[in-house]
Amino acid sequence: MPTLRLLLAHPDADALAPAMEAAAAGLAVTPCDTLVAARAHLVGTGFDGVLAADTLSDGPTASLLELDVHVPPFLVRVDDATAQAEAERAGAALAFVAAPDPRVLAAIALWRLEPTVEASDPSPAAPAEAAGQSEALREVSNELAHITHSLNNPLAVIVGNAQLARELYAAAPEDAMLGESLVDMEAAAKELISLVEDVQAIRRRIEAKRGA
């Protein structure tokens, strides 16, 4: 498989880049932590993709999509569903909610960008490279499984108790503020459940790629 050239535009790019390369064979990551540096790289260097935080110290990374040069597939890591929707409206090829874990970021970059690179260079992957990528994807998949399992149990307790407390409050409504707090608690827990489902969806896509 040809080397996948990734521009990483992130506040912690210098630390994340070598860790991502260590996590995934065939991934070459160029770090930058400002829009100025990212623009210079995009104008002067060919990349297979860009993976960015939604904001850098000098502005939102979505502004890179407005450059008068070819911008490769643009992946954006965001912190919540609102930022995810904004990035997608701005034209990101993929906006995803995830912690800035280098193994997760590397796996998502490979999953989203590898088909594009392979289409432009049909040379077969070396066995050692393929094995390294499969192992990296397996480790990320296992980590995602652990995260979702660890989150689901306490979330089930929170949602169950919030619903029970709301029922008890409805039977004897003495404190309006308490009722509002319970509603907020249940809504927040359900939002977390939705994020867990997003993580599970990413894991399923990784498993499908490993089996392909």
Backbone as a chain_set.jsonl record, in Angstrom:
{"seq": "MPTLRLLLAHPDADALAPAMEAAAAGLAVTPCDTLVAARAHLVGTGFDGVLAADTLSDGPTASLLELDVHVPPFLVRVDDATAQAEAERAGAALAFVAAPDPRVLAAIALWRLEPTVEASDPSPAAPAEAAGQSEALREVSNELAHITHSLNNPLAVIVGNAQLARELYAAAPEDAMLGESLVDMEAAAKELISLVEDVQAIRRRIEAKRGA", "coords": {"N": [[0.836, -1.195, 0.0], [0.549, 2.269, -0.816], [2.194, 5.059, 0.816], [0.241, 6.986, 3.005], [-0.314, 10.318, 2.949], [-0.708, 12.689, 5.316], [-1.96, 15.759, 6.462], [-1.829, 17.185, 9.543], [-3.671, 19.305, 11.373], [-3.689, 20.683, 14.259], [-3.915, 21.724, 17.698], [-2.169, 20.243, 19.334], [-0.444, 19.065, 17.547], [2.323, 18.488, 17.138], [2.946, 16.618, 19.108], [1.043, 14.632, 18.657], [1.466, 13.718, 16.02], [3.879, 11.958, 15.68], [3.02, 9.866, 17.322], [0.727, 8.964, 16.036], [1.841, 8.023, 13.643], [3.315, 5.924, 14.681], [1.269, 4.299, 15.487], [0.051, 3.417, 13.18], [1.074, 1.773, 10.387], [2.411, 2.963, 7.304], [1.428, 5.512, 7.351], [2.075, 8.855, 6.957], [2.603, 11.688, 8.693], [2.255, 15.136, 8.694], [2.797, 17.694, 10.883], [1.057, 20.638, 12.03], [0.271, 23.609, 13.819], [-1.069, 25.96, 13.458], [-3.214, 28.071, 11.455], [-1.866, 29.547, 9.547], [0.483, 28.059, 9.045], [-0.723, 25.712, 8.116], [-1.987, 26.578, 5.757], [0.255, 27.239, 4.212], [1.432, 24.714, 3.872], [-0.582, 23.395, 2.406], [-0.606, 24.816, 0.05], [1.93, 24.352, -0.972], [2.517, 21.597, -0.903], [1.668, 18.196, -1.683], [-1.039, 16.417, -0.381], [-2.814, 13.546, 0.856], [-4.927, 13.807, 2.488], [-6.521, 15.846, 5.03], [-6.469, 16.17, 8.491], [-8.072, 17.704, 11.063], [-8.385, 19.738, 14.031], [-11.343, 21.472, 15.147], [-10.818, 24.122, 15.64], [-8.039, 26.342, 15.661], [-5.326, 28.221, 17.162], [-5.326, 30.589, 15.726], [-7.763, 30.745, 14.467], [-10.833, 29.262, 13.007], [-10.605, 26.016, 11.542], [-12.124, 25.421, 9.34], [-11.891, 27.465, 7.552], [-9.832, 26.795, 5.886], [-10.932, 25.385, 3.846], [-11.71, 27.264, 2.083], [-9.623, 28.069, 0.544], [-7.889, 28.974, -2.498], [-6.86, 26.696, -3.74], [-6.335, 23.194, -4.432], [-7.911, 21.308, -2.009], [-7.47, 18.461, -0.17], [-9.475, 15.548, 0.903], [-11.177, 16.501, 3.811], [-11.008, 16.055, 7.14], [-12.513, 16.417, 10.301], [-12.018, 16.682, 13.727], [-14.194, 17.022, 16.377], [-15.77, 18.367, 19.375], [-18.415, 18.091, 20.123], [-21.884, 17.444, 19.183], [-23.033, 19.707, 18.031], [-20.867, 21.222, 16.996], [-20.051, 19.31, 15.198], [-22.133, 19.254, 13.302], [-21.853, 21.849, 12.286], [-19.317, 21.72, 11.086], [-19.79, 19.871, 9.058], [-21.618, 21.284, 7.515], [-19.919, 23.239, 6.601], [-18.451, 21.916, 4.739], [-16.811, 19.729, 5.3], [-15.38, 16.527, 4.693], [-15.686, 14.546, 6.529], [-16.892, 14.758, 9.777], [-16.296, 14.196, 13.127], [-16.951, 13.065, 16.47], [-14.682, 12.667, 18.956], [-12.153, 11.685, 21.318], [-8.86, 13.186, 21.457], [-7.101, 10.935, 20.825], [-4.217, 9.392, 19.664], [-4.223, 6.831, 18.452], [-6.9, 6.385, 17.816], [-7.365, 8.56, 16.085], [-5.543, 7.954, 14.025], [-6.602, 5.537, 13.073], [-9.12, 6.353, 12.126], [-8.348, 8.129, 10.114], [-7.047, 6.353, 8.343], [-9.186, 4.642, 7.715], [-10.965, 6.39, 6.395], [-9.451, 7.591, 4.358], [-7.804, 5.743, 3.031], [-9.156, 4.251, 0.904], [-9.235, 6.187, -1.154], [-6.526, 6.671, -1.695], [-5.689, 4.111, -2.469], [-7.163, 3.792, -4.775], [-5.891, 5.525, -6.502], [-3.383, 4.439, -6.678], [-2.765, 1.34, -7.485], [-0.978, -0.56, -6.492], [-0.096, -3.551, -4.761], [-0.433, -4.125, -1.207], [2.33, -4.478, 0.974], [3.02, -7.479, 2.803], [3.934, -7.09, 5.483], [3.231, -4.42, 6.004], [0.438, -4.542, 5.718], [-0.181, -6.291, 7.8], [0.643, -4.761, 9.98], [-1.139, -2.592, 9.859], [-3.569, -3.92, 10.216], [-3.23, -4.863, 12.816], [-3.069, -2.438, 14.212], [-5.643, -1.426, 13.752], [-7.101, -3.414, 15.034], [-6.334, -3.031, 17.707], [-7.359, -0.457, 18.17], [-10.084, -0.956, 17.785], [-10.58, -2.726, 19.91], [-10.064, -1.003, 22.041], [-12.089, 0.902, 21.706], [-14.279, -0.746, 22.157], [-13.9, -1.315, 24.858], [-14.207, 1.257, 25.937], [-16.906, 1.89, 25.305], [-18.235, -0.14, 26.699], [-17.49, 0.487, 29.324], [-18.729, 2.942, 29.641], [-21.454, 2.449, 29.205], [-22.606, 1.026, 31.386], [-22.602, 2.806, 33.802], [-24.125, 4.853, 32.621], [-26.587, 3.64, 32.166], [-27.43, 3.32, 34.792], [-27.643, 6.009, 35.591], [-29.653, 7.017, 33.826], [-31.814, 5.326, 34.477], [-32.235, 5.908, 37.227], [-32.756, 8.65, 37.068], [-35.161, 8.673, 35.644], [-36.784, 7.288, 37.463], [-36.689, 9.059, 39.643], [-37.97, 11.259, 38.513], [-40.547, 10.237, 38.246], [-41.226, 9.882, 40.938], [-41.115, 12.531, 41.75], [-43.183, 13.595, 40.217], [-45.353, 12.522, 41.494], [-45.375, 13.876, 43.874], [-44.974, 16.898, 43.652], [-42.959, 19.119, 44.919], [-40.778, 20.749, 44.676], [-39.894, 22.833, 42.279], [-37.455, 23.465, 41.037], [-35.962, 21.17, 41.467], [-37.342, 19.371, 39.85], [-36.772, 20.44, 37.289], [-34.014, 20.065, 37.239], [-33.836, 17.287, 37.211], [-34.934, 16.702, 34.724], [-33.001, 17.891, 33.074], [-30.815, 16.282, 33.75], [-31.575, 13.756, 32.785], [-31.775, 14.319, 30.048], [-29.111, 14.99, 29.431], [-27.846, 12.555, 29.961], [-29.003, 10.959, 27.989], [-27.95, 12.184, 25.747], [-25.264, 11.501, 26.053], [-25.503, 8.757, 25.705], [-26.153, 8.711, 23.014], [-23.711, 9.574, 21.95], [-22.105, 7.413, 22.67], [-23.24, 5.502, 21.019], [-22.382, 6.526, 18.585], [-19.632, 6.03, 18.8], [-19.7, 3.254, 18.823], [-20.602, 2.83, 16.235], [-18.409, 3.72, 14.737], [-16.591, 1.767, 15.526], [-17.781, -0.507, 14.393], [-17.441, 0.065, 11.684], [-14.67, 0.006, 11.526], [-14.199, -2.698, 12.129], [-15.465, -3.837, 9.926], [-13.782, -2.962, 7.904], [-11.418, -4.265, 8.598], [-12.18, -6.844, 8.053], [-12.509, -6.794, 5.365]], "CA": [[0.0, 0.0, 0.0], [1.343, 3.492, -0.808], [2.134, 5.85, 2.038], [-0.841, 7.963, 3.065], [0.262, 11.589, 3.403], [-1.758, 13.378, 6.072], [-1.656, 17.022, 7.134], [-2.515, 17.232, 10.834], [-3.802, 20.682, 11.863], [-4.216, 20.456, 15.61], [-3.091, 22.428, 18.697], [-1.149, 19.33, 19.856], [0.004, 18.301, 16.379], [3.704, 18.014, 17.262], [2.957, 15.418, 19.946], [0.171, 13.606, 18.095], [1.937, 13.199, 14.73], [4.692, 10.736, 15.775], [2.241, 8.791, 17.942], [-0.147, 8.426, 14.993], [2.671, 7.235, 12.731], [3.668, 4.685, 15.378], [0.064, 3.478, 15.623], [-0.433, 2.921, 11.89], [2.086, 1.692, 9.336], [1.993, 3.545, 6.036], [0.85, 6.836, 7.57], [3.077, 9.911, 7.11], [1.845, 12.816, 9.238], [2.931, 16.432, 8.779], [2.07, 18.459, 11.898], [1.057, 22.101, 12.084], [-0.649, 24.011, 14.881], [-1.685, 27.249, 13.135], [-3.771, 28.161, 10.111], [-0.826, 30.069, 8.655], [1.32, 26.929, 8.645], [-1.539, 24.781, 7.331], [-2.163, 27.148, 4.411], [1.53, 27.116, 3.503], [1.595, 23.313, 3.495], [-1.552, 23.027, 1.378], [-0.226, 25.467, -1.201], [3.198, 23.873, -1.508], [2.749, 20.162, -0.758], [0.527, 17.349, -1.985], [-1.474, 15.54, 0.702], [-3.964, 12.694, 0.568], [-6.024, 14.211, 3.349], [-6.265, 16.756, 6.152], [-7.206, 15.882, 9.718], [-7.944, 18.96, 11.797], [-9.286, 20.144, 15.106], [-12.243, 22.452, 14.544], [-10.3, 25.475, 15.837], [-6.649, 26.53, 16.06], [-5.135, 29.471, 17.897], [-5.571, 31.752, 14.874], [-9.071, 30.733, 13.823], [-11.452, 27.968, 12.692], [-9.933, 25.324, 10.438], [-13.002, 25.372, 8.167], [-11.456, 28.493, 6.598], [-8.91, 26.178, 4.928], [-11.721, 24.911, 2.709], [-11.961, 28.403, 1.201], [-8.405, 28.392, -0.199], [-7.964, 28.839, -3.953], [-6.027, 25.569, -4.15], [-7.003, 21.923, -4.168], [-7.858, 20.842, -0.622], [-7.846, 17.04, -0.168], [-10.533, 15.234, 1.868], [-10.97, 17.277, 5.033], [-11.604, 15.384, 8.29], [-12.492, 17.339, 11.436], [-12.361, 16.155, 15.052], [-14.919, 18.035, 17.14], [-16.053, 17.981, 20.756], [-19.834, 17.844, 20.385], [-22.72, 17.281, 17.996], [-23.258, 21.013, 17.409], [-19.687, 21.504, 16.177], [-20.045, 18.326, 14.117], [-23.058, 19.727, 12.27], [-21.276, 23.05, 11.674], [-18.217, 21.308, 10.212], [-20.368, 19.23, 7.876], [-22.184, 22.345, 6.678], [-18.808, 23.979, 5.997], [-17.912, 21.14, 3.629], [-15.894, 18.673, 5.717], [-15.707, 15.192, 4.192], [-16.104, 13.784, 7.703], [-16.755, 15.407, 11.08], [-16.543, 13.132, 14.096], [-16.736, 13.375, 17.879], [-13.751, 11.692, 19.529], [-11.033, 12.227, 22.084], [-7.658, 13.288, 20.618], [-6.232, 9.778, 21.033], [-3.539, 9.182, 18.377], [-4.619, 5.568, 17.829], [-8.227, 6.591, 17.228], [-7.22, 9.47, 14.948], [-4.872, 7.233, 12.94], [-7.528, 4.55, 12.513], [-10.152, 7.054, 11.363], [-7.707, 8.632, 8.892], [-6.854, 5.218, 7.436], [-10.496, 4.155, 7.262], [-11.616, 7.331, 5.477], [-8.609, 8.047, 3.256], [-7.149, 4.645, 2.309], [-9.761, 3.92, -0.397], [-8.848, 7.195, -2.137], [-5.129, 6.443, -2.059], [-5.586, 2.841, -3.184], [-7.73, 3.97, -6.113], [-4.926, 6.231, -7.34], [-2.179, 3.617, -6.778], [-3.258, -0.011, -7.246], [0.066, -1.499, -6.099], [-0.54, -4.328, -3.605], [0.202, -3.826, 0.072], [3.311, -5.438, 1.457], [2.439, -8.231, 3.92], [4.265, -6.505, 6.787], [2.421, -3.212, 6.176], [-0.952, -4.944, 5.93], [-0.284, -6.858, 9.144], [0.748, -3.665, 10.938], [-2.386, -1.826, 9.847], [-4.607, -4.751, 10.815], [-3.004, -4.888, 14.258], [-3.436, -1.124, 14.741], [-7.102, -1.344, 13.744], [-7.605, -4.318, 16.069], [-6.129, -2.392, 19.006], [-8.321, 0.644, 18.294], [-11.411, -1.551, 17.947], [-10.675, -3.231, 21.282], [-10.132, 0.143, 22.949], [-13.431, 1.465, 21.581], [-15.195, -1.668, 22.829], [-13.726, -1.11, 26.3], [-14.781, 2.56, 26.293], [-18.367, 1.833, 25.267], [-18.69, -0.993, 27.805], [-17.292, 1.211, 30.576], [-19.689, 4.046, 29.715], [-22.848, 2.017, 29.162], [-23.121, 0.628, 32.7], [-23.02, 3.955, 34.614], [-25.177, 5.609, 31.947], [-27.855, 2.954, 32.424], [-27.808, 3.645, 36.173], [-28.052, 7.42, 35.622], [-30.945, 7.174, 33.155], [-32.839, 4.638, 35.255], [-32.528, 6.648, 38.453], [-33.368, 9.929, 36.705], [-36.557, 8.414, 35.309], [-37.481, 6.955, 38.707], [-36.815, 10.284, 40.429], [-39.004, 12.087, 37.887], [-41.845, 9.656, 38.592], [-41.485, 10.205, 42.344], [-41.371, 13.969, 41.821], [-44.504, 13.851, 39.638], [-46.359, 12.134, 42.48], [-45.377, 14.873, 44.954], [-44.143, 18.005, 43.14], [-42.761, 20.143, 45.943], [-39.624, 21.6, 44.36], [-39.847, 22.992, 40.822], [-36.064, 23.441, 40.591], [-35.557, 19.768, 41.443], [-37.915, 18.774, 38.651], [-36.008, 20.891, 36.127], [-32.696, 19.431, 37.291], [-33.991, 15.89, 36.809], [-35.125, 16.701, 33.272], [-31.692, 18.17, 32.478], [-29.965, 15.113, 33.969], [-31.986, 12.7, 31.866], [-31.43, 14.739, 28.686], [-27.659, 14.885, 29.279], [-27.507, 11.135, 29.898], [-29.397, 10.447, 26.675], [-26.972, 12.701, 24.783], [-24.081, 10.655, 26.187], [-25.821, 7.472, 25.08], [-26.036, 8.924, 21.569], [-22.282, 9.606, 21.628], [-21.63, 6.027, 22.761], [-23.683, 4.834, 19.792], [-21.48, 6.977, 17.52], [-18.382, 5.284, 18.964], [-19.965, 1.885, 18.389], [-20.69, 2.834, 14.774], [-17.029, 3.788, 14.249], [-15.985, 0.448, 15.746], [-18.308, -1.444, 13.394], [-16.805, 0.353, 10.4], [-13.294, -0.492, 11.614], [-14.256, -4.155, 12.023], [-15.794, -4.171, 8.539], [-12.581, -2.726, 7.099], [-10.466, -5.34, 8.888], [-12.637, -8.084, 7.433], [-12.597, -6.651, 3.902]], "C": [[0.872, 1.246, 0.0], [1.196, 4.229, 0.51], [1.015, 6.878, 1.944], [-0.291, 9.232, 3.699], [-0.837, 12.444, 4.027], [-1.221, 14.677, 6.661], [-2.492, 17.081, 8.404], [-2.501, 18.665, 11.352], [-4.489, 20.627, 13.221], [-3.337, 21.205, 16.611], [-1.96, 21.572, 19.259], [-0.523, 18.496, 18.742], [1.404, 17.726, 16.55], [3.797, 16.743, 18.104], [2.151, 14.286, 19.314], [0.765, 12.944, 16.851], [2.804, 11.944, 14.87], [3.934, 9.57, 16.4], [1.29, 8.161, 16.93], [0.643, 7.567, 14.012], [3.076, 5.91, 13.372], [2.48, 3.735, 15.456], [-0.369, 2.845, 14.313], [0.684, 2.944, 10.859], [1.543, 2.307, 8.052], [1.37, 4.916, 6.157], [1.982, 7.831, 7.81], [2.35, 11.195, 7.491], [2.726, 14.058, 9.307], [2.168, 17.303, 9.769], [2.121, 19.962, 11.652], [0.009, 22.517, 13.111], [-1.239, 25.402, 14.67], [-2.254, 27.197, 11.724], [-2.732, 28.643, 9.11], [0.045, 28.928, 8.139], [0.54, 25.955, 7.769], [-1.728, 25.286, 5.906], [-0.888, 26.981, 3.59], [1.752, 25.684, 3.031], [0.664, 22.936, 2.344], [-1.205, 23.639, 0.027], [0.995, 24.792, -1.819], [3.403, 22.379, -1.519], [1.484, 19.386, -1.099], [0.21, 16.414, -0.829], [-2.662, 14.705, 0.231], [-5.168, 13.061, 1.422], [-5.554, 15.181, 4.414], [-7.103, 16.283, 7.327], [-6.981, 17.064, 10.649], [-8.832, 18.981, 13.031], [-10.196, 21.216, 14.523], [-11.724, 23.881, 14.665], [-8.824, 25.423, 16.22], [-6.511, 27.901, 16.722], [-5.456, 30.704, 17.058], [-6.861, 31.647, 14.067], [-9.603, 29.342, 13.539], [-10.805, 27.321, 11.47], [-10.817, 25.216, 9.197], [-12.602, 26.414, 7.125], [-10.48, 27.928, 5.571], [-9.65, 25.688, 3.688], [-11.995, 26.021, 1.698], [-10.73, 28.798, 0.389], [-8.604, 28.177, -1.697], [-6.976, 27.793, -4.463], [-6.819, 24.298, -3.872], [-6.808, 21.534, -2.704], [-8.321, 19.388, -0.615], [-8.953, 16.772, 0.845], [-10.216, 15.777, 3.257], [-11.736, 16.613, 6.17], [-11.457, 16.288, 9.511], [-12.896, 16.612, 12.712], [-12.992, 17.275, 15.865], [-15.26, 17.485, 18.52], [-17.518, 17.672, 21.023], [-20.609, 17.823, 19.072], [-22.976, 18.607, 17.285], [-22.096, 21.377, 16.492], [-19.602, 20.542, 15.001], [-20.939, 18.789, 12.965], [-22.496, 20.951, 11.546], [-20.156, 22.684, 10.7], [-18.74, 20.662, 8.937], [-20.981, 20.265, 6.943], [-21.085, 23.127, 5.962], [-18.15, 23.21, 4.858], [-16.922, 20.06, 4.007], [-16.346, 17.332, 5.142], [-16.191, 14.295, 5.319], [-15.874, 14.639, 8.938], [-17.138, 14.374, 12.124], [-16.218, 13.615, 15.503], [-15.85, 12.29, 18.464], [-12.714, 12.415, 20.366], [-9.802, 12.282, 21.184], [-6.648, 12.185, 20.918], [-5.55, 9.455, 19.709], [-3.929, 7.889, 17.683], [-5.976, 5.692, 17.149], [-8.127, 7.47, 15.987], [-6.569, 8.767, 13.762], [-5.822, 6.25, 12.27], [-8.603, 5.216, 11.661], [-9.569, 7.592, 10.057], [-7.518, 7.504, 7.878], [-8.181, 4.753, 6.86], [-11.088, 5.072, 6.196], [-10.784, 7.615, 4.23], [-7.97, 6.922, 2.449], [-7.81, 4.318, 0.978], [-9.369, 4.899, -1.494], [-7.427, 6.964, -2.627], [-4.987, 5.171, -2.874], [-6.138, 2.961, -4.594], [-6.737, 4.645, -7.05], [-3.632, 5.449, -7.524], [-2.551, 2.18, -6.447], [-2.196, -1.003, -6.814], [-0.339, -2.227, -4.834], [0.225, -3.96, -2.347], [1.218, -4.903, 0.414], [2.724, -6.171, 2.652], [2.713, -7.604, 5.275], [3.433, -5.261, 7.053], [0.979, -3.572, 6.48], [-1.146, -5.496, 7.333], [-0.232, -5.763, 10.199], [-0.528, -2.854, 11.017], [-3.509, -2.613, 10.506], [-4.472, -4.783, 12.331], [-3.402, -3.56, 14.889], [-4.952, -0.975, 14.811], [-7.705, -2.241, 14.826], [-7.483, -3.674, 17.451], [-7.128, -1.257, 19.222], [-9.724, 0.097, 18.526], [-11.602, -2.067, 19.367], [-10.806, -2.092, 22.288], [-11.519, 0.786, 22.907], [-14.459, 0.571, 22.274], [-15.116, -1.49, 24.34], [-14.379, 0.197, 26.747], [-16.302, 2.481, 26.341], [-18.914, 0.968, 26.397], [-18.593, -0.246, 29.131], [-18.309, 2.333, 30.745], [-21.13, 3.559, 29.853], [-23.404, 1.68, 30.544], [-23.506, 1.824, 33.574], [-24.11, 4.787, 33.952], [-26.54, 4.968, 32.183], [-28.356, 3.262, 33.831], [-28.336, 5.079, 36.253], [-29.442, 7.591, 35.019], [-32.058, 6.534, 33.975], [-33.233, 5.404, 36.501], [-33.158, 8.007, 38.165], [-34.845, 9.739, 36.378], [-37.371, 8.09, 36.562], [-37.713, 8.208, 39.543], [-37.878, 11.205, 39.844], [-40.396, 11.562, 38.222], [-42.214, 9.975, 40.039], [-41.816, 11.682, 42.504], [-42.77, 14.294, 41.296], [-45.611, 13.517, 40.637], [-46.462, 13.152, 43.609], [-44.491, 16.043, 44.563], [-44.013, 19.146, 44.146], [-41.661, 21.132, 45.585], [-39.479, 21.689, 42.843], [-38.419, 22.911, 40.294], [-35.546, 22.009, 40.506], [-36.087, 19.087, 40.19], [-37.152, 19.156, 37.402], [-34.635, 20.224, 36.081], [-32.766, 17.981, 36.832], [-34.176, 15.778, 35.297], [-33.789, 16.923, 32.573], [-30.767, 16.963, 32.597], [-30.295, 14.005, 32.968], [-31.6, 13.048, 30.426], [-29.931, 14.598, 28.435], [-27.231, 13.426, 29.16], [-27.859, 10.555, 28.532], [-28.458, 10.961, 25.583], [-25.686, 11.88, 24.834], [-24.309, 9.288, 25.551], [-25.698, 7.586, 23.564], [-24.572, 8.947, 21.136], [-21.678, 8.202, 21.696], [-22.027, 5.258, 21.505], [-22.818, 5.249, 18.604], [-20.154, 6.221, 17.583], [-18.562, 3.846, 18.49], [-20.041, 1.8, 16.866], [-19.302, 2.897, 14.149], [-16.365, 2.425, 14.389], [-16.486, -0.56, 14.71], [-17.672, -1.211, 12.03], [-15.359, -0.141, 10.383], [-13.272, -2.008, 11.454], [-14.572, -4.586, 10.594], [-14.58, -3.999, 7.641], [-11.555, -3.825, 7.339], [-10.86, -6.625, 8.181], [-12.678, -8.031, 5.919], [-11.382, -7.268, 3.217]], "O": [[1.852, 1.295, 0.743], [0.214, 4.054, 1.231], [0.863, 7.555, 0.928], [0.146, 9.22, 4.849], [-1.775, 12.864, 3.35], [-0.158, 14.694, 7.283], [-3.72, 17.031, 8.347], [-1.449, 19.183, 11.727], [-5.713, 20.535, 13.312], [-2.129, 21.312, 16.399], [-0.908, 22.098, 19.623], [-0.12, 17.355, 18.967], [1.653, 16.59, 16.146], [4.639, 15.885, 17.837], [2.526, 13.118, 19.42], [0.59, 11.743, 16.647], [2.497, 10.937, 14.233], [4.175, 8.414, 16.051], [1.068, 6.95, 16.962], [0.177, 6.508, 13.594], [3.17, 4.89, 12.688], [2.652, 2.516, 15.487], [-1.082, 1.841, 14.321], [1.182, 4.01, 10.498], [0.355, 2.186, 7.751], [0.835, 5.441, 5.181], [2.759, 7.675, 8.752], [1.57, 11.728, 6.702], [3.803, 14.037, 9.902], [1.004, 17.623, 9.528], [3.105, 20.487, 11.131], [-1.02, 21.857, 13.257], [-1.839, 25.968, 15.584], [-1.832, 26.384, 10.902], [-2.717, 28.202, 7.961], [0.313, 28.838, 6.941], [1.075, 25.43, 6.792], [-1.64, 24.51, 4.954], [-0.944, 26.624, 2.414], [2.21, 25.464, 1.91], [1.072, 22.238, 1.416], [-1.479, 23.049, -1.017], [1.09, 24.671, -3.041], [4.386, 21.913, -2.096], [0.371, 19.846, -0.843], [1.088, 15.696, -0.35], [-3.409, 15.1, -0.664], [-6.296, 12.674, 1.117], [-4.358, 15.323, 4.669], [-8.299, 16.026, 7.185], [-5.843, 17.39, 10.986], [-9.88, 18.337, 13.078], [-9.859, 21.814, 13.501], [-12.126, 24.757, 13.899], [-8.407, 24.57, 17.004], [-7.484, 28.648, 16.822], [-5.815, 31.748, 17.603], [-7.041, 32.374, 13.09], [-8.921, 28.35, 13.792], [-10.497, 27.996, 10.488], [-10.312, 24.945, 8.108], [-12.932, 26.271, 5.947], [-10.309, 28.508, 4.499], [-9.067, 25.589, 2.609], [-12.456, 25.755, 0.588], [-10.783, 29.761, -0.377], [-9.38, 27.317, -2.116], [-6.333, 27.987, -5.495], [-7.833, 24.317, -3.174], [-5.679, 21.444, -2.222], [-9.451, 19.104, -1.013], [-9.338, 17.681, 1.58], [-9.137, 15.547, 3.803], [-12.967, 16.603, 6.171], [-10.391, 16.863, 9.731], [-13.965, 16.006, 12.784], [-12.404, 18.345, 16.026], [-15.066, 16.302, 18.8], [-17.842, 17.057, 22.039], [-20.078, 18.135, 18.007], [-23.122, 18.631, 16.063], [-22.304, 21.788, 15.35], [-19.132, 20.914, 13.926], [-20.548, 18.723, 11.799], [-22.645, 21.076, 10.331], [-20.054, 23.264, 9.619], [-18.193, 20.882, 7.857], [-20.878, 20.143, 5.722], [-21.289, 23.619, 4.852], [-17.374, 23.783, 4.093], [-16.249, 19.515, 3.132], [-17.539, 17.034, 5.106], [-17.002, 13.394, 5.103], [-14.787, 15.184, 9.126], [-18.19, 13.743, 12.018], [-15.338, 14.452, 15.706], [-16.226, 11.118, 18.468], [-12.43, 13.594, 20.155], [-9.705, 11.502, 20.237], [-5.488, 12.459, 21.226], [-6.24, 9.257, 18.709], [-3.965, 7.839, 16.454], [-6.183, 5.176, 16.051], [-8.729, 7.167, 14.957], [-6.99, 8.957, 12.62], [-5.846, 6.14, 11.045], [-8.96, 4.707, 10.599], [-10.216, 7.522, 9.012], [-7.796, 7.679, 6.692], [-8.29, 4.499, 5.66], [-11.647, 4.597, 5.207], [-11.34, 7.855, 3.159], [-7.625, 7.13, 1.286], [-7.101, 4.122, -0.009], [-9.187, 4.497, -2.643], [-7.152, 7.048, -3.824], [-4.251, 5.143, -3.861], [-5.643, 2.308, -5.512], [-6.733, 4.377, -8.252], [-2.856, 5.753, -8.429], [-2.647, 1.82, -5.274], [-2.479, -2.2, -6.769], [-0.872, -1.606, -3.914], [1.38, -3.537, -2.407], [0.991, -6.089, 0.173], [2.002, -5.566, 3.445], [1.831, -7.58, 6.134], [2.974, -5.047, 8.175], [0.36, -2.997, 7.376], [-2.15, -5.209, 7.985], [-0.959, -5.812, 11.191], [-0.959, -2.467, 12.104], [-4.306, -2.056, 11.261], [-5.469, -4.736, 13.051], [-3.999, -3.536, 15.966], [-5.489, -0.465, 15.794], [-8.695, -1.877, 15.46], [-8.403, -3.754, 18.265], [-7.679, -1.105, 20.312], [-10.468, 0.616, 19.357], [-12.66, -1.871, 19.964], [-11.555, -2.191, 23.259], [-12.062, 1.17, 23.944], [-15.397, 1.064, 22.901], [-16.138, -1.51, 25.026], [-15.022, 0.252, 27.795], [-16.921, 2.947, 27.297], [-19.941, 1.299, 26.99], [-19.495, -0.33, 29.964], [-18.71, 2.642, 31.867], [-21.935, 4.187, 30.54], [-24.551, 2.011, 30.844], [-24.637, 1.869, 34.055], [-24.942, 5.37, 34.648], [-27.534, 5.669, 32.377], [-29.554, 3.443, 34.045], [-29.35, 5.337, 36.901], [-30.31, 8.227, 35.617], [-33.123, 7.126, 34.151], [-34.418, 5.541, 36.804], [-34.003, 8.471, 38.932], [-35.684, 10.543, 36.784], [-38.501, 8.553, 36.713], [-38.799, 8.402, 40.089], [-38.609, 11.86, 40.587], [-41.319, 12.343, 38.455], [-43.363, 10.298, 40.338], [-42.687, 12.048, 43.293], [-43.462, 15.152, 41.844], [-46.67, 14.144, 40.635], [-47.515, 13.28, 44.234], [-43.38, 16.177, 45.076], [-44.867, 20.031, 44.206], [-41.616, 22.235, 46.13], [-39.007, 20.753, 42.198], [-38.188, 22.352, 39.222], [-34.789, 21.667, 39.597], [-35.375, 18.319, 39.543], [-36.904, 18.311, 36.543], [-34.152, 19.861, 35.008], [-31.865, 17.498, 36.147], [-33.64, 14.867, 34.666], [-33.471, 16.239, 31.601], [-30.023, 16.651, 31.667], [-29.4, 13.397, 32.382], [-31.152, 12.184, 29.673], [-29.516, 14.146, 27.368], [-26.36, 13.095, 28.356], [-27.104, 9.753, 27.981], [-28.199, 10.259, 24.605], [-25.085, 11.593, 23.799], [-23.405, 8.73, 24.929], [-25.201, 6.673, 22.906], [-24.224, 8.407, 20.086], [-20.835, 7.847, 20.872], [-21.247, 4.458, 20.988], [-22.545, 4.439, 17.718], [-19.613, 5.817, 16.554], [-17.683, 3.287, 17.835], [-19.598, 0.816, 16.273], [-19.032, 2.22, 13.157], [-15.66, 1.975, 13.485], [-15.71, -1.372, 14.206], [-17.394, -2.162, 11.3], [-14.877, -0.641, 9.367], [-12.432, -2.547, 10.733], [-14.023, -5.572, 10.102], [-14.365, -4.791, 6.723], [-10.894, -4.274, 6.402], [-10.003, -7.402, 7.759], [-12.855, -9.052, 5.254], [-11.285, -7.241, 1.99]]}, "num_chains": 1, "name": "protein.A"}
